[in-house]
Amino acid sequence: MKEINIPIFRPSCSPTEIEGVTRVLESGWWGLGPKTAEFEKRFAELIGVKYAVGVTSCTVALDLAIKAHDIKDGEVIVPALTFVSTALAPLYNNNKIVFADIDEETLCIDWEDVQAKITPKTKAVIPVWYAGRYIKPPILPEGITIIEDAAHACGTKDAGTEHTACWSFHAVKNLATGDGGMITTNNPEIYKKLLALRWCGIDKTTWERTQKKYGWDYSIEEVGYKAHMNDITAALGLAQLGRLDQLNANRKLRVLEYKEGLKGLDWIKLPNYDPAMSWHLLAARVKDRDRFIDYLLAHGISAGVHYKPLNTYNIFPHTELPITDKVWLELVTLPLFPDLSDEEMNYILTTIRRFE
């Protein structure tokens, strides 16, 4: 009998990705070059903003976005139900982390709690598009910057259109390049700062310099970092960008099948379906979560928790968050990826329905 091993996530690779990367390898230009510039242009068009800057990860994107907005030596409010990078980036810039609670239904940041925790030291808020879902912020006091953590939101309508936003192209994301990230903005000054920050403070890329007679000459006017994307990564990104609508449609179909296939089970709660979401992950709620995960694993089905809240880790301030502290103990992430087969999907649903 064939061993069953269904992961939570699995990247989708087609001949388009292979051909795109092969062309870059054969071109002899592997670094920051024309494919990165093309990917940035097309990604900005997808989001509906003026500028996009390719970097090595969403963690780096958050760090550089904070630096570009000069957010340092203050307080930054973030949800605790997120990946650690959301809070690490403010710490890189000598800020204090303040945790806000979440909305129980959407698992997104609770803006009322944010407003209650704003102080004269508050410099920014980083809301997270949890699973690709978002709650639009109210008008905040002047001087407080919003930077969107849109790591889950590639393909979600209106994501990243109002503020500087940071995106992830990690291997299991909706648009996957193995690793990589993007910062999007409509602010030309922020864009100019980001270009220098991501490439050692240099004012021209190597590719740009090769297009001119004196390509060796450039200026360095600020401290920057080695954080730029390369054309191999961008080639993967361009291929995935062309397939994004179909990849996300596949995710949405499976979410609907979960909803239909688990209908009538009162012990598991699935999130409300929203067709505008990217559905990066499917986080269900189960009272007996840990036993349920063990049961799935014993039957060859991977399951996880997104996330263990950051207020439970010693490096962050312990903060009582009534909704977060309750909800995370019930969260379980079920398998969801574009190439999940009908056979795998039917097995998952049948196995879950047999849980007692």
Contacts in CASP RR format, 6 or more apart in sequence:
PFRMAT RR
TARGET T0000
AUTHOR 0000-0000-0000
METHOD contacts of the structure
MODEL  1
MKEINIPIFRPSCSPTEIEGVTRVLESGWWGLGPKTAEFEKRFAELIGVK
YAVGVTSCTVALDLAIKAHDIKDGEVIVPALTFVSTALAPLYNNNKIVFA
DIDEETLCIDWEDVQAKITPKTKAVIPVWYAGRYIKPPILPEGITIIEDA
AHACGTKDAGTEHTACWSFHAVKNLATGDGGMITTNNPEIYKKLLALRWC
GIDKTTWERTQKKYGWDYSIEEVGYKAHMNDITAALGLAQLGRLDQLNAN
RKLRVLEYKEGLKGLDWIKLPNYDPAMSWHLLAARVKDRDRFIDYLLAHG
ISAGVHYKPLNTYNIFPHTELPITDKVWLELVTLPLFPDLSDEEMNYILT
TIRRFE
3 300 0 8 1.000
4 299 0 8 1.000
4 300 0 8 1.000
4 301 0 8 1.000
4 347 0 8 1.000
5 300 0 8 1.000
5 302 0 8 1.000
6 300 0 8 1.000
6 301 0 8 1.000
6 302 0 8 1.000
6 335 0 8 1.000
6 340 0 8 1.000
6 344 0 8 1.000
6 347 0 8 1.000
6 348 0 8 1.000
7 302 0 8 1.000
7 335 0 8 1.000
7 337 0 8 1.000
8 172 0 8 1.000
8 281 0 8 1.000
8 302 0 8 1.000
8 303 0 8 1.000
8 304 0 8 1.000
8 333 0 8 1.000
8 334 0 8 1.000
8 335 0 8 1.000
8 336 0 8 1.000
8 337 0 8 1.000
9 171 0 8 1.000
9 172 0 8 1.000
9 281 0 8 1.000
9 335 0 8 1.000
9 336 0 8 1.000
9 337 0 8 1.000
10 172 0 8 1.000
10 337 0 8 1.000
10 339 0 8 1.000
10 340 0 8 1.000
11 171 0 8 1.000
11 172 0 8 1.000
11 176 0 8 1.000
11 178 0 8 1.000
11 337 0 8 1.000
12 176 0 8 1.000
12 243 0 8 1.000
12 247 0 8 1.000
12 337 0 8 1.000
12 338 0 8 1.000
12 339 0 8 1.000
14 239 0 8 1.000
14 243 0 8 1.000
16 239 0 8 1.000
16 242 0 8 1.000
16 243 0 8 1.000
17 235 0 8 1.000
17 236 0 8 1.000
17 239 0 8 1.000
17 240 0 8 1.000
19 239 0 8 1.000
20 235 0 8 1.000
20 236 0 8 1.000
20 238 0 8 1.000
20 239 0 8 1.000
21 232 0 8 1.000
21 235 0 8 1.000
21 236 0 8 1.000
21 239 0 8 1.000
23 235 0 8 1.000
24 30 0 8 1.000
24 35 0 8 1.000
24 231 0 8 1.000
24 232 0 8 1.000
24 234 0 8 1.000
24 235 0 8 1.000
25 232 0 8 1.000
27 231 0 8 1.000
29 35 0 8 1.000
29 207 0 8 1.000
29 231 0 8 1.000
30 230 0 8 1.000
30 231 0 8 1.000
30 232 0 8 1.000
31 206 0 8 1.000
31 230 0 8 1.000
31 231 0 8 1.000
31 232 0 8 1.000
32 199 0 8 1.000
32 205 0 8 1.000
32 206 0 8 1.000
32 207 0 8 1.000
32 228 0 8 1.000
32 229 0 8 1.000
32 230 0 8 1.000
32 231 0 8 1.000
33 205 0 8 1.000
33 206 0 8 1.000
33 207 0 8 1.000
33 230 0 8 1.000
33 231 0 8 1.000
33 234 0 8 1.000
34 207 0 8 1.000
34 231 0 8 1.000
35 231 0 8 1.000
35 234 0 8 1.000
35 235 0 8 1.000
35 238 0 8 1.000
36 54 0 8 1.000
36 228 0 8 1.000
36 229 0 8 1.000
36 230 0 8 1.000
36 231 0 8 1.000
36 233 0 8 1.000
36 234 0 8 1.000
37 207 0 8 1.000
38 234 0 8 1.000
38 238 0 8 1.000
39 54 0 8 1.000
39 229 0 8 1.000
39 234 0 8 1.000
39 237 0 8 1.000
39 238 0 8 1.000
39 241 0 8 1.000
40 51 0 8 1.000
40 52 0 8 1.000
40 53 0 8 1.000
40 54 0 8 1.000
40 182 0 8 1.000
40 234 0 8 1.000
41 52 0 8 1.000
42 238 0 8 1.000
42 241 0 8 1.000
43 52 0 8 1.000
43 167 0 8 1.000
43 182 0 8 1.000
43 184 0 8 1.000
43 241 0 8 1.000
44 50 0 8 1.000
44 51 0 8 1.000
44 52 0 8 1.000
44 184 0 8 1.000
46 155 0 8 1.000
46 241 0 8 1.000
46 244 0 8 1.000
47 159 0 8 1.000
47 160 0 8 1.000
47 161 0 8 1.000
47 165 0 8 1.000
47 184 0 8 1.000
48 161 0 8 1.000
49 160 0 8 1.000
49 161 0 8 1.000
49 184 0 8 1.000
49 185 0 8 1.000
49 186 0 8 1.000
50 185 0 8 1.000
50 186 0 8 1.000
50 188 0 8 1.000
50 191 0 8 1.000
51 184 0 8 1.000
51 185 0 8 1.000
51 186 0 8 1.000
51 187 0 8 1.000
51 188 0 8 1.000
51 190 0 8 1.000
51 191 0 8 1.000
51 194 0 8 1.000
52 182 0 8 1.000
52 183 0 8 1.000
52 184 0 8 1.000
53 64 0 8 1.000
53 182 0 8 1.000
53 183 0 8 1.000
53 184 0 8 1.000
53 185 0 8 1.000
53 191 0 8 1.000
53 194 0 8 1.000
53 195 0 8 1.000
53 198 0 8 1.000
54 61 0 8 1.000
54 180 0 8 1.000
54 181 0 8 1.000
54 182 0 8 1.000
54 183 0 8 1.000
54 198 0 8 1.000
54 228 0 8 1.000
54 229 0 8 1.000
54 234 0 8 1.000
55 61 0 8 1.000
55 64 0 8 1.000
55 180 0 8 1.000
55 181 0 8 1.000
55 182 0 8 1.000
55 183 0 8 1.000
55 198 0 8 1.000
55 227 0 8 1.000
55 228 0 8 1.000
55 229 0 8 1.000
56 179 0 8 1.000
56 180 0 8 1.000
56 181 0 8 1.000
56 227 0 8 1.000
56 228 0 8 1.000
56 229 0 8 1.000
57 85 0 8 1.000
57 168 0 8 1.000
57 170 0 8 1.000
57 179 0 8 1.000
57 180 0 8 1.000
57 181 0 8 1.000
58 85 0 8 1.000
58 149 0 8 1.000
58 151 0 8 1.000
58 166 0 8 1.000
58 167 0 8 1.000
58 168 0 8 1.000
58 169 0 8 1.000
58 170 0 8 1.000
58 180 0 8 1.000
58 181 0 8 1.000
59 85 0 8 1.000
59 88 0 8 1.000
59 89 0 8 1.000
60 181 0 8 1.000
60 198 0 8 1.000
60 225 0 8 1.000
60 227 0 8 1.000
61 166 0 8 1.000
61 167 0 8 1.000
61 168 0 8 1.000
61 181 0 8 1.000
61 182 0 8 1.000
61 183 0 8 1.000
62 85 0 8 1.000
62 86 0 8 1.000
62 88 0 8 1.000
62 89 0 8 1.000
62 126 0 8 1.000
62 147 0 8 1.000
62 149 0 8 1.000
62 166 0 8 1.000
63 89 0 8 1.000
63 92 0 8 1.000
63 93 0 8 1.000
64 183 0 8 1.000
64 194 0 8 1.000
64 197 0 8 1.000
64 198 0 8 1.000
64 225 0 8 1.000
64 227 0 8 1.000
65 89 0 8 1.000
65 147 0 8 1.000
65 164 0 8 1.000
65 166 0 8 1.000
65 183 0 8 1.000
65 190 0 8 1.000
65 194 0 8 1.000
66 72 0 8 1.000
66 76 0 8 1.000
66 89 0 8 1.000
66 90 0 8 1.000
66 92 0 8 1.000
66 93 0 8 1.000
66 95 0 8 1.000
66 124 0 8 1.000
66 147 0 8 1.000
67 93 0 8 1.000
67 193 0 8 1.000
67 197 0 8 1.000
68 164 0 8 1.000
68 183 0 8 1.000
68 190 0 8 1.000
68 193 0 8 1.000
68 194 0 8 1.000
68 197 0 8 1.000
69 124 0 8 1.000
69 145 0 8 1.000
69 147 0 8 1.000
69 164 0 8 1.000
69 190 0 8 1.000
71 90 0 8 1.000
71 93 0 8 1.000
71 95 0 8 1.000
71 123 0 8 1.000
71 124 0 8 1.000
71 145 0 8 1.000
71 147 0 8 1.000
72 93 0 8 1.000
72 94 0 8 1.000
72 95 0 8 1.000
72 123 0 8 1.000
73 94 0 8 1.000
73 95 0 8 1.000
74 94 0 8 1.000
74 95 0 8 1.000
74 96 0 8 1.000
74 121 0 8 1.000
74 122 0 8 1.000
74 123 0 8 1.000
75 95 0 8 1.000
75 96 0 8 1.000
75 97 0 8 1.000
75 98 0 8 1.000
75 119 0 8 1.000
75 121 0 8 1.000
75 122 0 8 1.000
75 123 0 8 1.000
76 90 0 8 1.000
76 95 0 8 1.000
76 96 0 8 1.000
76 97 0 8 1.000
76 98 0 8 1.000
76 122 0 8 1.000
76 123 0 8 1.000
76 124 0 8 1.000
76 125 0 8 1.000
76 126 0 8 1.000
77 98 0 8 1.000
77 99 0 8 1.000
77 100 0 8 1.000
77 114 0 8 1.000
77 117 0 8 1.000
77 118 0 8 1.000
77 122 0 8 1.000
77 124 0 8 1.000
77 125 0 8 1.000
77 126 0 8 1.000
78 86 0 8 1.000
78 87 0 8 1.000
78 90 0 8 1.000
78 97 0 8 1.000
78 98 0 8 1.000
78 99 0 8 1.000
78 100 0 8 1.000
78 109 0 8 1.000
78 125 0 8 1.000
78 126 0 8 1.000
78 128 0 8 1.000
78 310 0 8 1.000
79 86 0 8 1.000
79 99 0 8 1.000
79 100 0 8 1.000
79 101 0 8 1.000
79 102 0 8 1.000
79 108 0 8 1.000
79 109 0 8 1.000
79 127 0 8 1.000
79 128 0 8 1.000
79 130 0 8 1.000
79 324 0 8 1.000
80 99 0 8 1.000
80 100 0 8 1.000
80 101 0 8 1.000
80 102 0 8 1.000
80 309 0 8 1.000
80 310 0 8 1.000
80 311 0 8 1.000
80 312 0 8 1.000
80 316 0 8 1.000
80 319 0 8 1.000
80 321 0 8 1.000
80 324 0 8 1.000
81 102 0 8 1.000
81 107 0 8 1.000
81 128 0 8 1.000
81 130 0 8 1.000
81 307 0 8 1.000
81 309 0 8 1.000
81 310 0 8 1.000
81 324 0 8 1.000
81 327 0 8 1.000
81 328 0 8 1.000
82 128 0 8 1.000
82 130 0 8 1.000
82 149 0 8 1.000
82 307 0 8 1.000
82 310 0 8 1.000
83 151 0 8 1.000
83 307 0 8 1.000
84 310 0 8 1.000
84 313 0 8 1.000
85 151 0 8 1.000
86 126 0 8 1.000
86 128 0 8 1.000
86 149 0 8 1.000
86 310 0 8 1.000
87 97 0 8 1.000
87 310 0 8 1.000
87 316 0 8 1.000
89 126 0 8 1.000
90 96 0 8 1.000
90 97 0 8 1.000
90 124 0 8 1.000
90 126 0 8 1.000
91 97 0 8 1.000
95 123 0 8 1.000
95 124 0 8 1.000
96 121 0 8 1.000
96 317 0 8 1.000
97 310 0 8 1.000
97 316 0 8 1.000
97 317 0 8 1.000
98 117 0 8 1.000
98 122 0 8 1.000
98 317 0 8 1.000
98 319 0 8 1.000
99 310 0 8 1.000
99 311 0 8 1.000
99 316 0 8 1.000
99 317 0 8 1.000
99 319 0 8 1.000
99 321 0 8 1.000
99 324 0 8 1.000
100 109 0 8 1.000
100 110 0 8 1.000
100 113 0 8 1.000
100 114 0 8 1.000
100 117 0 8 1.000
100 125 0 8 1.000
100 321 0 8 1.000
101 109 0 8 1.000
101 110 0 8 1.000
101 113 0 8 1.000
101 321 0 8 1.000
101 322 0 8 1.000
101 323 0 8 1.000
101 324 0 8 1.000
102 108 0 8 1.000
102 109 0 8 1.000
102 110 0 8 1.000
102 130 0 8 1.000
102 321 0 8 1.000
102 323 0 8 1.000
102 324 0 8 1.000
102 327 0 8 1.000
103 109 0 8 1.000
103 110 0 8 1.000
103 135 0 8 1.000
103 323 0 8 1.000
104 323 0 8 1.000
104 327 0 8 1.000
105 272 0 8 1.000
106 130 0 8 1.000
106 133 0 8 1.000
106 135 0 8 1.000
106 271 0 8 1.000
107 130 0 8 1.000
107 131 0 8 1.000
107 133 0 8 1.000
107 271 0 8 1.000
107 283 0 8 1.000
107 327 0 8 1.000
108 127 0 8 1.000
108 128 0 8 1.000
108 129 0 8 1.000
108 130 0 8 1.000
108 133 0 8 1.000
108 134 0 8 1.000
108 135 0 8 1.000
109 125 0 8 1.000
109 127 0 8 1.000
109 128 0 8 1.000
109 135 0 8 1.000
110 323 0 8 1.000
111 135 0 8 1.000
111 137 0 8 1.000
111 138 0 8 1.000
114 125 0 8 1.000
114 137 0 8 1.000
114 140 0 8 1.000
115 138 0 8 1.000
115 140 0 8 1.000
118 140 0 8 1.000
118 141 0 8 1.000
118 144 0 8 1.000
122 141 0 8 1.000
122 144 0 8 1.000
123 143 0 8 1.000
123 144 0 8 1.000
123 145 0 8 1.000
124 144 0 8 1.000
124 145 0 8 1.000
124 146 0 8 1.000
124 147 0 8 1.000
125 137 0 8 1.000
125 140 0 8 1.000
125 144 0 8 1.000
125 145 0 8 1.000
125 146 0 8 1.000
125 147 0 8 1.000
126 146 0 8 1.000
126 147 0 8 1.000
126 148 0 8 1.000
126 149 0 8 1.000
127 134 0 8 1.000
127 135 0 8 1.000
127 137 0 8 1.000
127 146 0 8 1.000
127 148 0 8 1.000
127 149 0 8 1.000
128 149 0 8 1.000
128 151 0 8 1.000
128 152 0 8 1.000
129 148 0 8 1.000
129 149 0 8 1.000
129 150 0 8 1.000
129 151 0 8 1.000
129 152 0 8 1.000
129 153 0 8 1.000
129 156 0 8 1.000
129 159 0 8 1.000
130 152 0 8 1.000
130 283 0 8 1.000
131 152 0 8 1.000
131 271 0 8 1.000
131 277 0 8 1.000
131 278 0 8 1.000
131 279 0 8 1.000
131 280 0 8 1.000
131 281 0 8 1.000
131 282 0 8 1.000
131 283 0 8 1.000
131 306 0 8 1.000
132 150 0 8 1.000
132 152 0 8 1.000
132 153 0 8 1.000
132 156 0 8 1.000
132 159 0 8 1.000
132 277 0 8 1.000
132 278 0 8 1.000
132 279 0 8 1.000
132 280 0 8 1.000
133 156 0 8 1.000
133 271 0 8 1.000
133 274 0 8 1.000
133 277 0 8 1.000
134 148 0 8 1.000
134 153 0 8 1.000
134 156 0 8 1.000
134 159 0 8 1.000
137 146 0 8 1.000
140 146 0 8 1.000
145 163 0 8 1.000
145 164 0 8 1.000
146 162 0 8 1.000
146 163 0 8 1.000
146 164 0 8 1.000
147 163 0 8 1.000
147 164 0 8 1.000
147 165 0 8 1.000
147 166 0 8 1.000
148 159 0 8 1.000
148 160 0 8 1.000
148 162 0 8 1.000
148 163 0 8 1.000
148 164 0 8 1.000
148 165 0 8 1.000
148 166 0 8 1.000
149 165 0 8 1.000
149 166 0 8 1.000
150 156 0 8 1.000
150 159 0 8 1.000
150 160 0 8 1.000
150 165 0 8 1.000
150 166 0 8 1.000
150 167 0 8 1.000
151 166 0 8 1.000
151 167 0 8 1.000
151 168 0 8 1.000
151 170 0 8 1.000
151 173 0 8 1.000
151 280 0 8 1.000
152 168 0 8 1.000
152 173 0 8 1.000
152 174 0 8 1.000
152 278 0 8 1.000
152 280 0 8 1.000
152 281 0 8 1.000
153 159 0 8 1.000
153 160 0 8 1.000
153 165 0 8 1.000
153 167 0 8 1.000
153 278 0 8 1.000
153 280 0 8 1.000
154 167 0 8 1.000
154 168 0 8 1.000
154 169 0 8 1.000
154 173 0 8 1.000
154 174 0 8 1.000
154 175 0 8 1.000
154 244 0 8 1.000
154 278 0 8 1.000
154 280 0 8 1.000
155 174 0 8 1.000
155 175 0 8 1.000
155 244 0 8 1.000
155 248 0 8 1.000
155 278 0 8 1.000
156 276 0 8 1.000
156 277 0 8 1.000
156 278 0 8 1.000
157 276 0 8 1.000
158 276 0 8 1.000
159 165 0 8 1.000
159 278 0 8 1.000
160 184 0 8 1.000
164 183 0 8 1.000
164 184 0 8 1.000
164 185 0 8 1.000
164 187 0 8 1.000
164 190 0 8 1.000
165 183 0 8 1.000
165 184 0 8 1.000
165 185 0 8 1.000
166 181 0 8 1.000
166 182 0 8 1.000
166 183 0 8 1.000
167 181 0 8 1.000
167 182 0 8 1.000
167 183 0 8 1.000
167 184 0 8 1.000
168 180 0 8 1.000
168 181 0 8 1.000
169 175 0 8 1.000
169 176 0 8 1.000
169 177 0 8 1.000
169 178 0 8 1.000
169 179 0 8 1.000
169 180 0 8 1.000
169 181 0 8 1.000
169 182 0 8 1.000
169 233 0 8 1.000
169 236 0 8 1.000
169 237 0 8 1.000
169 240 0 8 1.000
170 176 0 8 1.000
170 178 0 8 1.000
170 179 0 8 1.000
170 180 0 8 1.000
171 177 0 8 1.000
171 178 0 8 1.000
171 179 0 8 1.000
172 337 0 8 1.000
173 280 0 8 1.000
174 244 0 8 1.000
174 247 0 8 1.000
174 248 0 8 1.000
174 251 0 8 1.000
174 278 0 8 1.000
174 280 0 8 1.000
175 237 0 8 1.000
175 240 0 8 1.000
175 241 0 8 1.000
175 244 0 8 1.000
175 247 0 8 1.000
176 236 0 8 1.000
176 237 0 8 1.000
176 240 0 8 1.000
177 233 0 8 1.000
177 234 0 8 1.000
177 236 0 8 1.000
177 237 0 8 1.000
177 240 0 8 1.000
178 233 0 8 1.000
178 236 0 8 1.000
179 233 0 8 1.000
180 229 0 8 1.000
180 233 0 8 1.000
181 229 0 8 1.000
182 229 0 8 1.000
183 194 0 8 1.000
185 191 0 8 1.000
185 194 0 8 1.000
195 203 0 8 1.000
196 202 0 8 1.000
196 203 0 8 1.000
196 221 0 8 1.000
196 222 0 8 1.000
196 224 0 8 1.000
197 222 0 8 1.000
197 224 0 8 1.000
197 225 0 8 1.000
197 227 0 8 1.000
198 224 0 8 1.000
198 225 0 8 1.000
198 227 0 8 1.000
198 228 0 8 1.000
199 205 0 8 1.000
199 224 0 8 1.000
199 226 0 8 1.000
199 227 0 8 1.000
199 228 0 8 1.000
200 220 0 8 1.000
200 224 0 8 1.000
200 225 0 8 1.000
200 226 0 8 1.000
201 220 0 8 1.000
201 221 0 8 1.000
201 222 0 8 1.000
201 223 0 8 1.000
201 224 0 8 1.000
202 218 0 8 1.000
202 219 0 8 1.000
202 220 0 8 1.000
203 218 0 8 1.000
203 219 0 8 1.000
203 220 0 8 1.000
203 221 0 8 1.000
204 218 0 8 1.000
204 219 0 8 1.000
205 228 0 8 1.000
209 215 0 8 1.000
209 216 0 8 1.000
209 217 0 8 1.000
209 218 0 8 1.000
240 247 0 8 1.000
246 338 0 8 1.000
247 338 0 8 1.000
248 278 0 8 1.000
248 279 0 8 1.000
248 338 0 8 1.000
250 338 0 8 1.000
250 339 0 8 1.000
250 340 0 8 1.000
251 278 0 8 1.000
251 279 0 8 1.000
251 280 0 8 1.000
251 336 0 8 1.000
251 337 0 8 1.000
251 338 0 8 1.000
252 275 0 8 1.000
252 277 0 8 1.000
252 279 0 8 1.000
254 282 0 8 1.000
254 336 0 8 1.000
254 340 0 8 1.000
254 345 0 8 1.000
255 273 0 8 1.000
255 279 0 8 1.000
255 282 0 8 1.000
255 336 0 8 1.000
256 273 0 8 1.000
257 345 0 8 1.000
257 349 0 8 1.000
258 270 0 8 1.000
258 282 0 8 1.000
258 334 0 8 1.000
258 349 0 8 1.000
259 270 0 8 1.000
259 273 0 8 1.000
261 349 0 8 1.000
261 353 0 8 1.000
262 268 0 8 1.000
262 270 0 8 1.000
262 349 0 8 1.000
262 352 0 8 1.000
262 353 0 8 1.000
265 352 0 8 1.000
265 353 0 8 1.000
267 286 0 8 1.000
267 287 0 8 1.000
267 288 0 8 1.000
267 355 0 8 1.000
268 284 0 8 1.000
268 285 0 8 1.000
268 286 0 8 1.000
268 352 0 8 1.000
269 284 0 8 1.000
269 285 0 8 1.000
269 286 0 8 1.000
270 282 0 8 1.000
270 284 0 8 1.000
271 282 0 8 1.000
271 283 0 8 1.000
271 284 0 8 1.000
279 336 0 8 1.000
281 306 0 8 1.000
281 333 0 8 1.000
281 336 0 8 1.000
282 333 0 8 1.000
282 334 0 8 1.000
282 336 0 8 1.000
283 306 0 8 1.000
283 331 0 8 1.000
283 332 0 8 1.000
283 333 0 8 1.000
283 334 0 8 1.000
284 331 0 8 1.000
284 332 0 8 1.000
284 333 0 8 1.000
284 334 0 8 1.000
285 327 0 8 1.000
285 330 0 8 1.000
285 331 0 8 1.000
285 332 0 8 1.000
286 292 0 8 1.000
286 330 0 8 1.000
286 332 0 8 1.000
287 330 0 8 1.000
289 305 0 8 1.000
289 329 0 8 1.000
289 330 0 8 1.000
289 331 0 8 1.000
289 332 0 8 1.000
292 303 0 8 1.000
292 332 0 8 1.000
292 355 0 8 1.000
293 303 0 8 1.000
293 304 0 8 1.000
293 305 0 8 1.000
293 332 0 8 1.000
295 355 0 8 1.000
296 302 0 8 1.000
296 303 0 8 1.000
296 351 0 8 1.000
296 352 0 8 1.000
297 303 0 8 1.000
299 351 0 8 1.000
301 335 0 8 1.000
301 347 0 8 1.000
301 348 0 8 1.000
301 351 0 8 1.000
302 335 0 8 1.000
303 332 0 8 1.000
303 333 0 8 1.000
303 334 0 8 1.000
303 335 0 8 1.000
304 332 0 8 1.000
304 333 0 8 1.000
305 328 0 8 1.000
305 331 0 8 1.000
305 332 0 8 1.000
305 333 0 8 1.000
306 331 0 8 1.000
306 333 0 8 1.000
307 328 0 8 1.000
308 328 0 8 1.000
309 321 0 8 1.000
309 324 0 8 1.000
309 325 0 8 1.000
309 328 0 8 1.000
310 316 0 8 1.000
311 317 0 8 1.000
311 318 0 8 1.000
311 319 0 8 1.000
311 321 0 8 1.000
311 324 0 8 1.000
311 325 0 8 1.000
334 348 0 8 1.000
335 344 0 8 1.000
335 348 0 8 1.000
END
